[in-house]
């Protein structure tokens, strides 16, 4: 019986095992349906067709784990309504359908964005909202009180969910990167949840279920990858982190710290694309992980480095105050500037050597 096993260990291992089994099944399904990622463009760095649809395994393991927890009356803690979790899972299903269609038919970006938009609106209609932000000087600032505009919290919630969803989507460029960052972020949210409910809150269990589901997939996604996340997986990880960061007590700064470098990278790349007159979803190799790859790092080294940075700032978010978190966000910006400058220097050196 599960009551003879520590709850957290049980949840994590259950999600991990379910995910591992489902990944194997999804790999078979993707090959039979010929839903593969072919190395047919310059942006592709793998050498042979790789199965997509990995997100189905992550979502399936997460869904089954949540259902088992609910069935065993271990899921709810009185702080999170079951309805929010149901709306969350429904939104995840929308991302799965959208991701399947995109992986199968290569939907245009202006069409595939409909999935994340609909998913975000679903959880907002279900009651999810960033109601307040923590005041660094103490207390909280309630968003609905600003100018007496009730929709401010809803608008910020929508923008947050879309932003974090597209962060993990655009981050998915090399083996194991998005899943590694997602694993760390979910574990950090678990740690934050524990800090305000040591008995085990709904969000701590949901975060562990997500972490176990991602790790079960990461085993097969680690370089050289045997399966890719696909559109469904790359969007669901970010979306889930966005939702969990809200229901764990509006821990937006926490998620931003963990995802700091990827968020900044994507923001700067989008700005460059707009300046060149390109659409922001234009595919290229200007993201930080691609530039690190060009400068001589291996895929494993890049994933380990970026994961170490995310973990370091994640630990800060667990154990330190809001003021220190804000200072840490400034450090992330400085780190990004230094790292970008160093990469540019390395790439210039390589160009000069090539000319010689």
N, C-alpha and C positions, 0 to 999 in steps of 0.2 A: 504493500500500500504506500501511496505517496506521502502519507503523514509520517512515515518512518524515515523519510529523507528530508534534509533541510530544504526549505521551500525554494530558495534562490538557486541552489545547485540543481534541484530537480527541473526548474523552469529552463535554465540555461542548457542543460544536457538534453532535455526533451526537444527543444527547438533545434539544437545542433544536429541531433540524430535524424529528426524529421527532414531537415533541410538537406542533409547528405543523401538521404534516400530519394528525395524528390529531384535533386539535381541529376542523379543518374537517370531517372525516368524522363526528365525534361530533355536531356541530351539525346536520348533515343527518339523522343517525339520530334525534336528540332531537325534531326537528320532525316527522319522519314518524311517530314513536311518540306524538307529542303529550305528551312529557315536558317541560313548560315550567313556569316559575315565573310564575304569574299575579299581578298586583298587586291581589289581592282582600282584603287586610287592611290595617289601619292601620300595621302594622309594615313593610310593603313600601314602599320608597321609589322603585322604578323605575316607569315609566309604561306599559310594554307587556310582553307575555309574552316571557321570555328562556329560551333552551334551558338545561336542566340537564345532568347527566352529565359535566361537565367533568373530574371526577376520573378517568374512564375513560381520557382522553387522557394525563393525567399518569402514571398507573400503567402504561399500555401503553407509553409512551415509555421509562419507567424500566426496565420488564421487558425490552424489546427491547435496550436499551443494555447492561444487565447480561449478557444472553445473548451478545451480540456480544463483550463483553470476556472472558467465560468461554471462548467458542469460540476466540478468538485467544490464549488463555493469558495474559491481562493482568490478570485479576481477583484472583487469590489471592496472598497474600503470606506465608502460613505462620502468620500470627497469627489470622486469621479462617477458621474452617472453612466449607467450601462448604455443609455441612448447615444452618448458621445462616442463611445467605443464602437457601437454598431454603425454610426454614420462614418466613422473613421475607416472601418473595414469596407463599407460600401464604396467610399471614395477610392480606396485601394483597388477595389475590383474594377472601377472605371479606368484606373491607370493600367491595370493588367490588360484589359480589352484594347485600350488605345495603343499600348506597347506592342501587343501581338499584331495588330493591324499595321503598325509602323514597321516592325521587323519583317513582316510578310510582304508588304506592298510598297515600302519606302515612301511613306506619305510625305508630302511637302511640309516644311516646318510650320507654315501658316495654318495648316490643317491639324498637325499633330499637337500643336499648342492647346488645342481645344480640350484635350484630356486633362492636363494639369489645371486649366481654368475651371472645368466642370468639377473636378475633384475638390478644389479649393472652395468653390461655392457650396458644395454638398456639406462639408464639415461646418462651414459658417452658418448655413441654414439649420444645421443640427445643433447649433448653440456654441460652437467654438469661437472664442474671441479673446484678443489681447485686451484685457480690461484696464491694466495699469502697467506702469514701468517703475522700477525702483529708483528712488531719489538718492543720488550719491551722498547727499547731506543728511540722509535719514528719512524714513517713511517711504510712501509711494505716491506717485502722481497718477490719478485716475483719468484715463483718456476721455471718457464720456463727459467729464466735467469741463473739458476745454471748449470754450465758446458755446457751451450747451449744445454741441453737435454730437448726437448719439452715434453717427456713422463713422466717426474718426477711428474708433477702435476696430470696427469691421474693415475699413479700408486698409489700415495698417496690417491687420491679420492677413488679408488677401495678398498684399504686396510681400509680406514676409514669407508666406507659403510658396508663392510663385518664385521668389528670389532664391530660397533655399533649395527648391525642387530643381531649378535650372542650374544651380551651382553644382550639384552632384551629377546632373546630366552632362554638362559640359566638361566636368572633371574626368569623365570616363573615357580616357584616351590611351592608357597603358594598363597592362595586366595587374589586377589587384589593387589599383589605387583608390577608386571610389569605394570599393567594399572595405578596404582597410581603414580609410578615414571614417566611413559609416560605422564600422565596428567600434572604433575608439569613441566616437561621438555618442553612440548609444550607451556605452559603458560609463561615460562621464555623466550623462543624464541620469543613469542609474545611481551614481554616487551622489549627485545633487538631490535626487528624490529621497535617498536614505537620510540625508542631512535634515530633512524636515518631517520625516516619518520613519523612525528607525525600526518600527514594527513591520514595515513592509507595505508600501502604498501600491495602489493600482499602477501608477506610473513607473515605479521601480520594477514591477513584474513585466509590464509591457516593454520597458527598455531592455530588460534581460532577454525577453522573448525575441526581440528584434536583433539583439547582439548575437544570440545563439543561431538564429536563422541566417544572419550574414556570415558568421564564421563557417557554418556548414557549407555555404557556397564558396567562400574565400579559399577553402582547401583546394577546390578545383579551378579557381580563378587565378591562383598564384602563378607567376611566370615559370614556365610557359603555360599559358592558360588553356584549359580543355573546354571551357565554356565562357561566354561573355554575358554580361548583365542584360544587354539589349535595352531598348527604350523603356520597357516596363520596370526593369530593375533599377536603372540609373535614375529614373524619376521617383520611384517609390521610396528609395532610401532617403532622399532628401525630403520628400513630403512627410514621411513618417517622423523624421527627426524634427521637422518644423512643428508638427502636431504635438509631439511629446514634449518639446521645449515649452509649449504654451500650457499644456495641462499639468506640467510639473511645477507650475507657479510662475509663468511668464519669464522663464530663464533664457531670454533672447541673447543676453550678453554672453552667457555660457556657450550657447551654440555658435555664436559669432567668434568667440575665442578659439574654439576647436577647429572651426572651418575658416579661420582668419585668412591664411595665405591663399587658399582656393578662391575665396570670395573676392579678395583684392585682385587676384590674377584675372579672374573673369571680368571684373568691373573695368580694369584697365584695357583688356583686350577688346571689350565691347566699345569703349571710347575710341580706340584706334580704328576699329572697323567703321564706326560712324563718321569719323574724320575723313576716311578714304571714300566715303559714299557707299559703303557696303551695308547690307542688313546685319543686325547684331548677331543673328544665328549663323552667319557665314562660316563654313568649315575651313580651318587652316591649321598650321602647326606653330602658332604663336603663343600658345598656352605655356605656362611655366614648366610643366612636365615634359613637353616636347622640346623646349629650349634646353632643359637640363640634359635631355637625351642627346641632343646635337652637340652639347659641350663635352660629352665624353662619359657621362654616367650611364650605368646599366639600368634596366627597368627595375630590378630588385633594389638597387641602391636608391633610386628616386623614391620608391614607395616607402622604404625604411626611413629615409631622411624626412619626408613630409609627414609620415606617421609619427615620428619622434617629436617633430615640432608641434603637431596637433595634440599629442599626449601631454607634452610639457605645459602647454597653455590650458589644456583641459584640467590638469591637476591644480593649477592656479585657480581656476574657476570654482573648484570644489571647496578649497580650503581658505580662500581669501575673500575680503569684503568687496562690495561694489566699486569703491574708489580704486582699489588695486586692480580690479578687472578692467576698468577704464584705462588705467595706466598701461596695463598689459596690451590692450588693443592698440595703443600708440606704439608700443614696442613691436607689435606685429607689422604695423605700417613701415616702421624704420627697417625692420628685418627684410621686408619685401623690397624696399628701395636698394638696400645693400646687395641682396641676392641678385636682383635684376642687373645692377651695375656690374657685378662680378661676372655674370653670365655673358653680358655684352662684351666685356673685356676678353673672356675666353674665346668667344666666337670670332672676334676681330683677330686675335692671335692665330686662330686656325685658318682664317681667310688669308692672312699674310703668308703663312707657311705654304698654303696651297699655291699661291702666286709664285713663290720662289721655286 
